[in-house]
Amino acid sequence: MKKPDGSVRAINISSTRGVEKTEVGEALFIKGEGIKGDAHAGKWHRQVSILSGIRIDEFNRRGAGVKNGDFGENLVVDGIDCATLPVGTILTIGADPSPVRLRITQKGKECHTHCRIYTRMGECIMPHQGIFTEVLDGGPVKKGDEVFITYPDDNRPYQAAVVVLSDKASAGQREDTSGPAACEILTANGYEVIETLVIPDDPDRLKKELIRLCDGREADLVITSGGTGFSPRDITPEVTKEVADRDAPGIAEYIRYRSGQITDRAMLSRGASVIRGRTLIVNLPGSPKAVKECLGFIMDGLEHGIKVLRGSVSECAGQ
């Protein structure tokens, strides 16, 4: 029998969001929802939040004086450094025949309002040490239950996010059709679309979302649509390059080359393609027709690049 990787130190719930949680001895985890009676339960990707006990202990040794649930975390686990686990990792709590299974969907989060811990200590560990999960299989969990780690399979479906830049669509003045067009093609090619966003042409907002999708959600691919032209508010390429670790210019160049065979206006597109961490970001034009055409040009070629980023194949495989 496999040795457990850790154990449940505490289970914490609250009926209201944005407040400290109260420790309970046992709780019911509901598939696709979260913890029964907890305010963060729902049909979204952050159903159950988790912190490592070792990180809370380290923080307390510096004089924080916090107890279980003070960070708003649902679970505190011992023996596991949660922040080091990749998105897609499965945490199995309890033994057969009906263990609870949680899948990590996001690492860290933005702190919108500084809590009392931050006010007193000058920092809070939840934004950079916390992880968030969805409930794959539900059931009861109690304090002391064993926790087992299953790392993600490199052959799992690629995960993609779509960000549409449009002042009018984000304000509800027109319907966005570019995002659905991108999602349709990605899904048809076997991608799991984990998020679709429609935001204004705002550089700060775009930067924040790109960093979150790459670092927090660890998407394999982020597609942006819009903001690649000559308008003063077309800032997508500049922001994309700002968040990049490395350039990947061939993708954008190939899109312009293939698009130029359809219209000479393709030369006016300023779209970029870059790598941040293990995520590929590709800028596409804003029209649904262009989105379909451009994704059609690159879908086959992207697969090898994403496999290399995942580490599942080498750059020279097959040579």
C-alpha positions, 0 to 999 in steps of 0.5 A, a space after each residue: 500500500 502506498 505510504 501517505 504523503 501528508 495528513 489533514 491538520 485542520 478543516 475550516 469553513 465560513 458562511 460568508 466570503 472574505 472572513 476568517 474561517 472556523 475550524 470543524 472536526 469533519 466536513 462533507 465535500 461535494 463533487 463539483 461544488 466544494 465543502 457543504 456550508 462553506 461560502 466559497 463552494 460553487 461551480 468554479 475552479 476555486 472550490 477548496 483552498 489549501 495551505 501547508 501547515 509548515 508555512 503557517 508554523 514558519 509564519 507564527 515563529 515570526 510572531 504572527 500568532 495566527 490559528 487555523 482558518 485565519 487566512 480563509 483557507 479550507 484545509 491545512 495539511 501537514 507533510 506537503 509543501 503545497 505551493 511546489 505542486 503543479 496545477 493538475 496535481 490530484 490530492 486524494 484524502 482518505 482511503 478506498 473505497 470512496 476517498 475524496 479527490 481534489 485537483 489543483 486548479 490555481 496556485 496563489 491569488 491576488 489579495 484585493 484587500 489587506 487583511 488584519 494579518 497583513 496589517 499587523 505583519 506587513 504580508 500575508 502568506 495566502 497569496 503566494 503559498 495557498 493553492 486552490 482545488 476543485 472537487 473531483 470526488 466528494 465525501 466526508 473528510 475529517 481531521 487526521 485523514 491521510 493525503 496522497 499526491 498524484 502528479 499530473 500526467 504529461 499526456 493529459 489534455 492541453 489547457 488553454 485560456 482565451 482573453 478577448 480585448 474589446 472596450 465595447 464587448 466588455 461594456 456590454 455594448 456588443 456581443 463578443 463572437 471572437 472568444 467563442 470562435 477561438 474556444 470552438 477551435 481549441 475544443 475541437 483540437 482536444 484542448 480544455 478551455 479553462 477560462 474565457 475573459 472579455 476585458 477592456 483594452 486596458 494594459 494593467 488589467 491585461 498584464 494582471 490577467 496574463 500573469 495570473 493565467 500563466 503563473 497561477 493557473 499554469 495554462 499551456 496556451 493563452 490566446 488573446 484576441 484583439 488589440 493588435 492594430 494601429 489604434 492608440 488603445 491597441 496595446 496587446 503586443 506591448 503588454 504581452 512582451 512585457 510579461 514574457 520570459 522569452 520571445 517566440 516570434 516564429 508563430 506571429 510571423 507565420 500567422 502574418 505570412 499565411 494571412 498575407 496570402 488572404 489579405 494584404 492588410 495582414 501586414 498591419 497586424 502587430 501581434 506577438 507570440 511569447 513564452 512565460 514560464 511554461 505557457 505560450 501566449 499568442 496574440 490574434 486579431 479581433 475579428 472572429 473570421 481572423 481568429 478562425 483563420 489564424 488558429 487554423 494556420 497554427 494548431 498543428 504546429 503548436 502541439 510539439 512546442 507545448 509538449 517541449 514546454 511541458 517537458 514531455 518531449 525534447 526539442 530534437 525528438 525525431 531527429 
